[in-house]
């Protein structure tokens, strides 16, 4: 038996672990890998093992063997080491005990390498040789207990990690998750991001009790779950609704921005729809964060929740090889990368997004496709000359800011300085066109939100009169458009169960058939229910708004035949046309009118969303003051029925009771709208609408911080 075999046999028998103290000291201690304890062990083994060897053993030989074994063990354990970055408020950190053993069970050694002693500074723990019993649930629970928090969301390498997403069982163990690193960044330490929110720790219930509580919640409709559970419910609901659309017996087709039909399997269709829906909800959460004033806890909670939805949307894109080709066909994927990077920056953790520069390159490619090749160059020149620049530069401010910060963290200082300079130039010029006093005047004069006033001022280079006229005319256009959409819904969908009747074609067809004038643009809100209108709209529905086919069909079956087939179409499509669940756009002026009458703003918005105008909203509120029976999608979250009916989410194979149908229909419509936005030909116009009203306050503060 060789000397090495003798040493190994003894170490195993005595259960000596060379990678732990006293043989290996923590990083930062003197002589971390070759301590006096290791030499003393070599001396002891030389004395004990010499009797088993034919020749006397030398201390230096045994010490060399021990050093090699220790180095091998430490190298092997590197993949089981992780830095855990804890983002929380100072109120959370104040609850943390000074006891060093609070998180000792997480690994062989747990050391604090960053104390989080300033307002924005996190605590960073270095865990060596993660315990094989440490799960995502255990880490979250112990972290919430120590910080007296309600929720801890865990992010690893740009992915949201939860008991459900990691598969439960063995897949829920952090040791396995951390060691699954692909090896591309061997020089970088594994970093786990834990975002803590909420106050008041609630111990997790035992499995049996949790199952019983879930069943009771499903039957009674109680809402006692945590924020993390609510996120999961919404995600599951979106996935279920996406499945319903994909497996709908009438089917649906996807075309690219050029109108070409693109073949896609049902599983890929589900992934695309789910990604679009989750991205929209994530953006809504980020908007709530922006509106949450200066409450640090609320901001962090919204940002953490938003990041979960955004990363889940990203996972849907990454999970399908077919969707790779769609990353260049729709803008949504590139904008998703921009939103993910921005969320990380707001959390003060952009360095934890290891592939931030790659994601931002994707976003830049998407954005530059929307504008002229010289758009950015001309905008920068005009900004330097203090001349007006296009409002669409708003989104480029955020892009260049993120690229500057990301490159600065990679020590690419020249590129970082260039991009931060670009961001500052554009941001300064855009903010100059909408000074706070003018924004305040427009908000007071026209009862609109600041974002609406900012948008109008930027469109007219800061001219308050032109901006005011635009706001007034836009309000009238919105009312007119809302009335037309309401009439379209009442007339019903076409035979393809996708398009609504084109009201302009109704008038054209009426003239061709000799019926005379049809008024679908009345200002009194009443509908033209004449027989000629029903015939023209009915035949257009049957032919999917094709004038030539409509004329041929009318000549073939006559007026009575058209009315009969239209009635049958209503039955076949489930009479979706007059659904009370259809939502209308809400005008800030209408909201202000209701608020002035003593109606709470949120209730007023709900009423306007359901009815479309102030008079109908008042009737809606008076008719049933506590009516919350219709599920709706509000600010990106799915609200369920608050009646006594079951609140169980729609799932394949489940019985379709009334509550399930209602919730599923609204999520169905929500995803249809998101799909339409993503594939529309006016993506540039959509971008402008979403970004024109951004006040750039946060962007300016970040630019000044990192410049």
C-alpha positions, -999 to +999 in steps of 0.1 A: +000+000+000+014+034-010+019+063+014-011+081-002-033+051+003-024+049+039-031+086+045-065+084+027-075+053+047-067+070+079-085+103+070-116+083+061-115+062+092-111+092+115-135+113+094-110+141+090-123+169+067-093+189+053-116+216+038-129+227+072-112+246+101-088+241+116-071+227+085-085+253+061-092+289+073-119+312+060-109+335+031-091+365+044-074+348+073-037+344+073-023+314+054-058+303+044-049+269+028-018+257+046-023+263+083-002+251+112-030+226+119-022+208+086+015+205+095+007+192+129-016+166+113+012+155+090+035+151+121+009+130+138+002+108+108+040+102+103+043+088+138+011+067+136+015+053+101+052+045+103+044+012+120+022+001+091+049+010+065+079-009+055+100+022+056+097+053+079+074+080+066+087+115+062+067+144+076+073+165+045+060+137+022+028+134+042+024+171+044+026+173+006+000+146+002-023+164+026-019+197+007-028+180-026-058+163-011-070+195+005-066+215-028-085+188-047-113+189-021-115+226-022-116+227-060-144+201-060-164+221-034-162+254-053-193+246-073-212+241-040-203+276-028-225+306-033-227+343-024-262+351-012-271+388-018-300+399+004-320+430-007-342+444+021-351+476+038-333+489+069-364+480+089-359+444+079-321+444+087-329+459+121-346+426+130-315+406+123-299+391+153-262+396+161-259+359+166-235+345+140-254+312+139-287+325+125-279+310+090-253+285+101-273+255+089-270+267+053-235+253+048-202+243+064-193+280+068-215+311+065-196+344+065-208+379+061-187+397+034-209+428+032-228+442+061-255+463+045-250+492+068-262+519+045-297+526+031-292+510-003-265+485+007-275+448+008-261+421+031-240+395+013-234+361+028-208+336+015-219+300+020-193+273+015-203+238+008-241+243+008-260+219+030-276+190+011-308+197+031-311+234+022-341+239-001-355+270-017-385+269+007-362+265+038-340+294+027-370+316+021-387+307+053-356+312+075-347+344+058-383+358+064-381+346+100-348+363+107-359+396+090-395+395+101-407+396+064-436+380+046-419+371+012-384+362-001-381+358-038-350+339-050-333+347-083-303+328-097-285+337-129-314+357-143-341+330-134-367+330-108-363+300-085-392+286-066-403+252-053-427+249-083-402+261-109-374+239-096-397+209-097-400+202-060-382+172-044-346+169-053-349+198-078-358+221-049-324+217-032-301+247-036-270+225-037-283+210-069-295+243-084-261+261-077-240+231-089-259+230-122-238+260-135-229+255-172-193+263-165-190+292-189-181+316-160-158+295-139-139+325-127-171+341-113-186+331-080-221+318-080-245+346-068-279+341-055-302+371-052-329+372-025-354+400-025-372+404+008-405+423+011-434+427+034-434+429+072-446+403+097-434+367+095-459+340+091-446+304+097-453+280+069-481+256+077-475+218+078-482+200+045-515+186+056-527+219+071-516+238+040-536+214+018-567+218+039-563+256+039-560+256+001-591+235-003-610+258+021-598+289+002-610+273-031-645+266-017-651+297+004-633+322-018-612+336+010-581+356+002-556+347+028-525+339+007-492+356+006-478+379-021-456+351-035-486+328-037-506+355-055-479+358-081-480+321-087-518+321-090-517+349-116-489+331-136-509+298-135-540+317-146-522+332-176-508+298-186-543+282-183-558+309-205-531+306-231-537+269-232-574+275-237-567+298-267-543+274-282-566+244-278-598+263-287-618+242-311-621+271-336-583+275-334-563+306-341-536+316-365-505+337-361-491+360-388-460+380-387-458+418-391-459+414-429-492+394-427-476+360-436-490+330-419-464+314-396-468+277-386-466+271-349-473+241-327-498+243-299-471+241-272-452+270-289-483+290-292-490+286-255-454+297-247-457+328-269-491+338-255-479+332-219-448+353-225-467+382-238-492+382-209-466+378-182-445+406-197-475+430-197-482+422-160-446+427-151-447+461-168-479+470-148-461+461-116-432+484-125-457+512-132-471+506-097-436+509-083-432+543-100-465+555-086-457+543-050-442+576-040-412+572-016-422+541+003-391+520+001-409+488+012-437+492-014-413+499-042-392+469-034-423+447-032-435+458-066-401+455-082-396+420-068-430+409-080-424+425-114-391+408-118-407+374-111-432+380-140-405+393-163-382+364-157-410+339-161-418+355-194-382+353-204-382+316-194-412+310-218-392+325-247-361+304-238-381+272-234-390+268-270-365+265-299-392+275-323-396+308-306-360+317-314-371+329-349-398+350-333-373+370-312-365+389-344-400+390-357-417+408-328-405+437-307-417+422-274-386+400-268-362+429-271-383+452-249-385+424-223-348+423-221-347+461-216-374+458-188-355+430-170-322+450-170-340+482-158-357+462-130-323+449-118-308+484-119-337+498-098-330+470-073-293+481-073-283+447-086-275+450-123-242+433-116-262+401-107-275+400-142-244+384-157-255+387-193-268+422-191-248+435-221-261+407-243-297+414-233-292+451-240-277+445-274-309+426-283-330+455-271-309+480-291-313+459-322-351+459-318-353+496-311-331+507-340-353+487-364-382+511-355-364+543-365-342+556-394-306+545-395-295+581-386-322+586-359-298+585-329-271+605-346-294+633-356-311+633-321-277+636-304-266+665-327-299+683-321-297+678-283-261+692-283-274+722-302-304+726-278-329+719-306-360+698-303-356+660-305-382+633-313-402+621-283-393+585-291-358+593-278-373+586-244-368+549-246-332+554-259-324+573-228-331+542-207-313+520-231-281+541-232-282+545-194-284+508-189-256+501-214-234+527-197-239+512-162-235+476-175-202+485-192-190+504-162-194+473-141-173+454-166-146+481-165-153+490-201-149+527-191-147+543-225-179+527-237-196+534-204-187+571-205-199+574-241-233+558-235-239+577-202-231+609-221-256+601-248-283+593-222-276+626-204-279+647-235-312+632-246-327+631-211-318+667-205-334+679-237-366+658-232-371+671-197-366+707-208-397+704-231-420+695-202-411+717-172-431+708-140-450+741-140-465+735-175-473+699-166-492+711-135-511+737-154-523+712-181-532+686-154-554+712-136-570+726-167-579+693-184-581+669-154-555+645-168-527+625-154-491+640-155-481+614-180-508+626-205-496+662-200-460+653-205-468+633-236-487+662-252-459+687-243-432+666-259-453+661-290-455+699-295-420+708-282-432+723-249-460+745-264-487+745-237-515+759-260-509+733-287-506+705-261-539+716-245-557+716-278-544+682-285-555+668-251-591+682-257-594+668-292-579+634-281-606+632-254-633+637-281-617+611-303-615+586-275-652+591-268-661+586-304-639+556-307-653+540-276-688+544-289-678+527-322-662+499-304-693+494-282-714+492-314-690+467-329-693+445-298-731+447-299-732+438-336-710+407-329-679+390-342-674+377-377-674+341-387-637+338-380-645+346-344-617+371-344-626+403-363-655+426-355-677+443-381-661+471-400-686+500-395-673+519-425-680+489-447-716+487-433-723+521-448-706+513-481-725+480-485-758+498-476-752+522-505-743+494-529-775+475-520-796+507-522-807+507-486-798+544-480-780+559-451-771+540-419-760+559-389-734+541-367-719+573-354-747+588-334-738+611-305-767+602-283-753+567-277-783+550-293-777+523-319-792+521-354-812+489-351-830+492-385-834+460-406-811+474-432-783+478-406-788+443-393-787+429-429-756+448-439-737+440-406-749+404-407-737+397-442-703+413-435-700+391-404-707+360-425-680+370-450-654+384-426-658+420-439-653+410-476-675+434-497-675+413-529-684+381-511-711+400-492-727+412-524-726+377-538-740+361-507-768+386-504-778+380-540-777+342-534-797+339-501-816+372-498-823+394-467-841+367-448-814+342-453-788+366-441-807+373-409-812+336-403-775+328-408-764+357-386-786+344-358-771+310-362-736+325-361-745+340-327-753+306-314-722+290-329-699+316-314-715+316-280-730+351-285-697+367-275-708+399-292-728+415-264-706+403-235-708+425-204-672+416-199-659+437-228-638+466-214-636+502-226-607+526-224-609+549-194-606+587-199-589+607-172-615+634-177-643+610-171-625+597-139-622+633-127-659+639-133-669+609-111-644+618-084-659+653-083-693+636-076-678+618-045-669+585-062-636+568-052-611+570-081-606+532-083-643+524-082-649+551-108-623+536-131-638+502-128-673+515-136-659+534-167-640+503-178-673+483-176-696+509-193-676+534-214-691+567-203-699+588-172-737+584-173-737+547-177-710+544-150-732+563-125-761+539-133-737+509-129-726+522-095-761+529-083-775+496-096-753+474-075-729+493-052-710+461-042-712+443-076-679+425-080-692+394-096-675+400-130-638+390-130-616+415-147-580+422-155-572+454-137-537+470-137-522+437-149-537+415-121-565+390-125-593+396-101-616+367-094-653+365-084-659+376-049-692+358-048-698+325-031-689+306-062-656+287-065-625+308-071-606+279-086-585+288-116-595+274-150-575+243-159-577+218-186-601+190-177-618+210-150-655+216-150-664+249-166-687+265-141-698+301-143-670+316-123-644+297-143-659+308-176-659+344-165-623+345-154-611+325-184-630+347-208-613+379-195-578+363-194-586+351-229-594+386-241-564+400-223-540+376-241-557+383-274-551+420-270-515+414-261-510+391-291-525+418-313-502+445-299-471+423-304-479+414-340-494+448-352-479+468-380-479+500-360-453+488-334-435+522-336-468+540-328-474+516-299-439+523-286-445+561-287-478+558-268-461+538-240-430+560-237-441+595-245-454+602-210-424+589-190-412+617-168-376+604-169-371+614-132-356+581-122-335+580-153-320+614-146-312+605-110-295+573-122-275+592-148-262+617-122-253+588-099-233+568-124-218+595-147 
